[in-house]
Amino acid sequence: MTRRWPFWALLATAAFGVFAALLMTWHHEQHLAGQAVGELLGCTESASVSCDAVNTSAWSEVLGVPTATWAIATYVLVAVLAVLGLRGARGAPAVLFAIGCATTAFSGWLFYVAKSEVGFLCAWCVRMYAVNLATAVLAFLAARPRRPDARLVGIAAGVFVAAAAVAIAGQRIYRHSLGPEAEPEPATPVLAAERVPPPPEPTPLTRDPEGDAPARAIAGRTEDGAPATLAIAPADAWKGTASARVTVVEFADFQCGYCRRASGELARVHAAYADRALFVFKHYPLDPACNPGAKNRKHEYACAAAFAGVCAHRQGKFWPLHDALFANQKDLASAASLRRRAGDVGLDLAAFDACLADPAVADQVRADGQAGRGMAIHGTPRIFVDGVLQKPNAVALARAIELALGADDAEAAARARAFALTPP
């Protein structure tokens, strides 16, 4: 016996799932483009909940496509199968039940990753997990699952491929629209929390500032909120003002796309606050081969790029190579490509080659990784202002710096808003 009401419920559930997946795709792309969206509606930030952290983590894409975009195609397929079930397709409950079970199992894995790797839960992700579980339950209630015919399976596969193609095309078009080639936004004033003007291309320094980074021990908090001390070592790459009382520390990975975006945000912040803040870079390649803080190997070329950064710093040209590596992020796969970038920024290549063979270089990268581990960071980029983790966008960083410089909440918000509306 087949019940009709579960199919109607599946239609409503799938519609909600499409909405949630569209919202999370939009959120993912906004952050990837370095745009500020404020606190996401329906996802109040707390010590255990952060849609920003989860939906911008290294785990938020599958095959280079946001996980939420794949979910759009899945929920469209669920809706189509629900309609076929209402029209009498006897095999529809079985296919729906299989989809529900598979996506629920995937949800369990994502939940584990969010808790163990990222350290936060995403409220909208949890809602989609509930949609996946509801799909399995409602399909089971519609009728006892039976083996579907091959024709229905073929139809389901075709619908999914078509829906995925449309969803991914839309996502790519939207991502392209957020890039530097997008038309300028209207000059209508908006709140600072609503958007950040597209970050400028980083302007390379000819040489690093003279001297070692000032040794500091900053009392702050880990990404999980526990008290911790963030140490600045003399060998750290830095820029800005060495005597400044405000310290901005970035943990980044040269193979991380979000780090590339954050570098543009930080370049803009540095241009505005170089005379009032110290900016420090620490290597955090997402590969346990050189980083004790990384649990899994996500970026196979990141260690070599970090070593190249250390060697560039020894020649006083970390920041030029930093900009060159991010600008050519898709060309990090070989020693020859790294050497080419080193030559492009004027490094002595013989000294560069000798430096890469020095075991102390890997030790320095591991020390940075250990520092990140001490701050319990779960991914990259992670940017701390006076030891407190901030969102990697220019307005949030400007506001945090203003507060650290002594402004009250209202003054900091007003100055950050003025900063947001100032042309790059």
C-alpha positions in Angstrom: 0.0 0.0 0.0 1.3 3.4 -1.0 0.4 6.5 1.1 0.2 9.8 -0.6 0.8 12.3 2.3 4.5 11.4 2.7 5.1 12.5 -0.9 3.5 15.8 -0.2 5.7 16.1 2.9 8.7 15.2 0.8 7.9 18.0 -1.6 7.8 20.5 1.3 10.9 19.1 2.8 12.8 19.3 -0.5 11.7 22.9 -1.1 13.1 23.8 2.3 16.3 21.9 1.5 16.7 23.8 -1.8 16.3 27.1 0.1 18.8 26.2 2.7 21.3 24.9 0.1 20.9 28.1 -1.9 21.5 30.2 1.2 24.7 28.3 2.1 26.0 28.4 -1.5 25.5 32.2 -1.5 27.2 32.5 2.0 30.1 30.3 0.8 30.7 32.4 -2.3 30.4 35.7 -0.5 33.1 34.7 2.0 35.3 33.3 -0.8 35.1 36.7 -2.5 36.0 38.4 0.7 32.6 40.0 1.2 31.2 40.7 4.6 27.7 39.3 5.2 27.4 39.9 9.0 26.0 37.2 11.1 24.0 34.8 9.0 20.3 34.8 9.6 19.4 31.6 11.5 22.9 30.9 12.6 23.8 32.9 15.8 27.5 32.7 16.5 28.5 31.1 19.8 31.4 29.1 21.3 30.1 26.0 19.5 28.2 27.4 16.5 29.8 29.2 13.5 28.4 28.9 10.0 31.2 31.1 8.8 33.9 28.7 10.1 32.2 25.5 8.8 31.1 26.9 5.4 34.5 28.4 4.6 36.6 25.5 5.8 38.7 23.2 3.7 35.9 20.7 3.9 33.2 22.9 2.5 33.8 21.9 -1.2 33.6 18.6 -3.0 35.5 18.4 -6.3 35.9 22.2 -6.2 32.2 22.8 -5.9 30.5 23.9 -2.6 28.9 21.0 -0.8 25.7 23.1 -0.6 25.6 23.4 -4.4 25.6 19.6 -4.7 22.7 19.6 -2.2 20.6 21.8 -4.4 20.7 19.1 -7.1 20.0 16.4 -4.6 16.9 18.2 -3.2 15.6 18.9 -6.7 15.9 15.2 -7.4 13.9 14.4 -4.3 11.2 16.8 -5.4 11.0 15.2 -8.8 10.8 11.7 -7.3 8.1 12.8 -4.9 6.0 14.0 -7.9 6.6 10.7 -9.6 5.5 8.9 -6.5 2.3 11.0 -6.4 1.8 10.0 -10.1 2.0 6.3 -9.1 5.6 5.4 -9.8 5.9 2.4 -7.5 9.7 2.4 -7.4 9.9 6.0 -6.2 9.9 5.2 -2.4 12.8 2.9 -2.8 15.0 5.4 -4.7 14.0 8.1 -2.2 14.8 5.9 0.7 18.3 5.1 -0.8 18.9 8.8 -1.3 17.8 9.6 2.2 20.1 6.9 3.7 23.1 7.9 1.6 22.8 11.6 2.4 22.1 10.9 6.1 25.3 8.8 6.2 27.2 11.7 4.5 25.6 14.1 7.0 27.0 12.0 9.8 30.5 12.3 8.3 30.1 16.1 7.8 28.9 16.4 11.4 32.0 14.5 12.6 34.3 16.7 10.5 32.6 19.9 11.8 33.1 18.9 15.4 36.6 17.3 15.2 38.3 19.2 12.4 36.6 22.6 12.3 35.5 22.8 16.0 32.1 24.4 15.3 28.7 23.3 14.1 26.8 25.1 11.4 23.1 25.6 12.2 22.0 25.6 8.5 24.1 22.5 7.8 22.3 20.8 10.7 18.9 21.8 9.2 20.0 20.1 5.9 21.1 17.0 7.8 17.5 16.9 9.2 16.1 17.2 5.6 18.3 14.2 4.6 17.0 12.1 7.5 13.4 13.2 6.9 13.8 12.0 3.3 14.6 8.5 4.4 11.9 8.4 7.0 9.2 9.8 4.8 10.1 7.5 1.9 9.8 4.5 4.3 6.4 5.7 5.5 5.2 6.2 1.9 5.6 2.5 1.1 7.7 -0.5 2.0 10.9 0.1 -0.1 11.1 -2.3 -3.0 13.6 -2.8 -5.8 13.0 0.0 -8.4 13.1 -0.8 -12.1 16.2 0.2 -14.0 14.2 2.8 -16.0 13.4 4.8 -12.9 17.0 4.7 -11.7 18.1 6.0 -15.1 15.5 8.8 -14.9 16.8 9.7 -11.4 20.4 9.7 -12.5 19.5 11.9 -15.5 17.6 14.4 -13.3 20.5 14.6 -10.9 23.1 15.2 -13.6 20.9 17.9 -15.2 20.1 19.6 -11.9 23.8 19.5 -10.9 24.9 21.0 -14.2 22.4 23.9 -13.8 23.3 24.4 -10.1 27.0 24.3 -10.7 26.7 26.6 -13.7 24.8 29.1 -11.6 27.3 28.9 -8.8 30.2 29.5 -11.3 28.4 32.4 -12.9 27.8 33.9 -9.4 31.4 33.4 -8.4 32.6 35.0 -11.6 30.3 38.0 -10.9 32.0 38.6 -7.5 35.5 38.7 -9.1 37.5 41.8 -10.0 35.9 41.9 -13.5 32.4 42.4 -12.0 30.8 45.7 -12.6 31.2 48.3 -9.9 28.6 48.3 -7.2 26.3 51.4 -6.9 27.6 54.1 -4.6 24.6 53.9 -2.4 25.8 54.0 1.3 25.3 50.8 3.1 26.2 49.5 6.6 29.7 48.3 7.0 28.4 44.9 8.1 26.5 44.5 4.8 29.4 44.5 2.4 33.1 45.1 1.9 34.3 46.7 -1.3 36.3 44.2 -3.4 39.8 44.0 -2.0 42.6 45.5 -4.0 45.4 43.5 -5.5 48.2 43.4 -2.9 50.9 45.9 -3.5 54.2 44.1 -3.1 56.8 45.7 -0.9 60.2 46.0 -2.6 61.9 44.7 0.6 60.8 43.6 4.0 61.1 46.1 6.8 64.6 46.1 8.4 65.3 44.0 11.5 63.7 41.1 13.3 60.1 41.0 14.4 59.7 42.3 17.9 59.4 39.4 20.4 56.1 39.5 22.1 53.9 37.2 24.2 50.2 38.1 23.6 47.6 36.9 26.1 44.6 35.9 24.0 42.2 33.1 23.4 42.2 30.0 21.2 39.7 29.4 18.5 37.8 27.3 21.0 37.8 30.2 23.5 40.3 28.9 26.0 43.0 31.3 27.4 46.3 31.0 25.5 49.5 32.9 24.7 50.4 33.8 21.2 54.1 34.4 20.8 55.8 36.5 18.2 59.3 35.3 17.3 62.2 37.4 15.9 62.3 35.2 12.8 58.6 35.8 11.9 57.9 37.7 8.8 56.3 41.1 9.6 55.4 44.5 8.3 53.8 47.7 9.7 55.2 49.4 12.8 57.4 47.3 15.1 56.6 49.5 18.1 52.9 49.5 17.6 50.8 48.3 20.5 48.3 46.4 18.3 49.4 43.1 16.8 47.7 41.4 13.9 48.8 37.8 13.4 47.8 35.7 10.4 48.1 31.9 10.1 48.0 31.0 6.4 48.7 28.4 3.8 49.9 29.4 0.3 47.8 26.8 -1.3 44.6 27.9 0.5 42.1 29.8 -1.7 40.6 31.5 1.2 44.0 32.7 2.3 44.6 34.2 -1.1 41.4 36.2 -0.7 42.3 37.1 2.9 45.6 38.4 1.7 43.8 41.0 -0.3 41.7 42.0 2.7 44.9 42.3 4.8 46.7 44.3 2.2 43.9 46.9 2.4 43.9 46.9 6.2 47.7 47.2 6.2 47.5 50.2 3.9 45.2 52.0 6.4 46.9 50.9 9.7 50.5 50.3 8.9 51.5 53.2 11.2 49.5 51.9 14.1 49.7 48.1 14.0 52.3 45.3 13.6 51.3 42.7 11.0 52.9 39.2 11.5 52.6 36.2 9.2 52.9 32.6 10.5 53.0 29.6 8.2 50.3 27.0 8.7 50.4 24.6 5.7 47.6 22.1 5.9 50.0 19.1 5.7 51.1 17.2 8.8 54.4 16.4 7.1 55.6 19.9 8.1 52.9 21.1 10.4 52.2 19.4 13.7 48.9 21.2 13.9 47.4 19.7 10.7 45.5 16.5 11.2 45.1 15.6 7.5 47.0 16.4 4.3 44.8 18.7 2.4 47.4 20.7 0.4 50.2 18.7 -1.0 52.3 21.6 -2.2 51.8 23.8 0.9 54.9 22.7 2.8 57.3 23.5 -0.1 55.7 26.9 -0.6 56.1 27.6 3.2 59.8 26.7 3.0 60.2 29.0 0.0 58.6 31.8 2.1 61.0 31.3 4.9 64.0 31.4 2.5 62.6 34.6 0.9 62.3 36.1 4.3 66.0 35.3 5.0 66.8 37.5 2.0 64.5 40.3 3.1 61.9 39.5 0.4 59.1 37.5 2.1 56.3 39.9 1.2 57.1 40.1 -2.5 57.2 36.3 -2.7 54.1 36.1 -0.5 52.2 38.2 -3.1 53.7 36.3 -6.0 52.8 32.9 -4.6 49.2 33.9 -4.0 48.9 35.6 -7.4 50.1 32.4 -9.0 48.4 29.9 -6.6 47.7 27.4 -9.3 51.4 27.1 -10.2 52.8 25.7 -6.9 53.2 22.1 -8.0 56.9 21.9 -8.6 60.2 23.1 -7.3 60.8 24.8 -10.6 57.7 26.9 -10.3 58.7 28.1 -6.8 62.2 28.9 -8.0 60.7 30.8 -11.0 58.7 32.9 -8.6 61.7 33.5 -6.4 63.6 34.7 -9.4 60.7 37.0 -10.4 60.9 38.9 -7.1 64.7 39.2 -7.3 66.0 36.5 -4.9 69.5 35.3 -5.2 68.7 31.8 -6.5 71.9 30.1 -5.4 71.3 31.3 -1.9 67.6 30.3 -2.2 68.6 26.8 -3.2 71.0 26.5 -0.4 68.5 27.7 2.1 65.9 25.1 1.0 68.4 22.4 2.0 68.8 23.8 5.5 66.9 21.7 8.1 66.3 24.8 10.2 63.8 26.0 7.5 61.5 23.1 8.2 62.0 23.6 11.9 60.7 27.2 11.6 57.6 26.1 9.7 57.0 23.4 12.3 57.4 26.0 15.1 54.7 28.2 13.4 52.5 25.1 13.1 53.0 24.4 16.8 52.0 28.0 17.6 48.8 27.6 15.6 48.2 24.3 17.4 48.5 26.1 20.7 45.8 28.5 19.5 43.6 25.5 18.6 43.1 26.7 15.0 41.1 24.4 12.8 41.9 25.7 9.4 43.2 28.7 7.4 43.2 31.6 7.2 43.0 32.5 10.9 43.7 36.1 11.8 44.1 37.3 15.4 44.1 40.9 16.6 45.8 41.1 19.9 45.3 37.4 20.4 41.5 37.4 19.6 40.3 35.6 16.5 38.6 37.8 13.9 36.6 37.2 10.7 39.0 37.4 7.7 37.4 40.5 6.1 38.7 44.1 6.1 35.8 45.7 7.9 35.9 43.2 10.8 39.6 43.6 11.1 39.4 47.4 11.0 36.8 47.4 13.7 38.9 45.1 15.9 42.0 47.3 15.4 40.1 50.4 16.3 38.9 48.7 19.5 42.4 47.7 20.3 43.6 51.2 19.8 41.2 52.4 22.4 38.0 53.4 20.5 34.7 52.5 22.1 32.1 50.3 20.3 30.3 53.2 18.7 33.5 54.9 17.5 35.0 51.6 16.2 31.8 50.8 14.3 31.7 54.3 12.8 35.4 54.2 11.7 35.0 50.7 10.3 31.9 51.9 8.3 33.9 54.9 7.0 36.7 52.5 6.1 34.3 50.2 4.3 33.0 53.1 2.2 36.5 54.5 1.4 37.5 53.5 -2.2 40.5 51.1 -2.2 
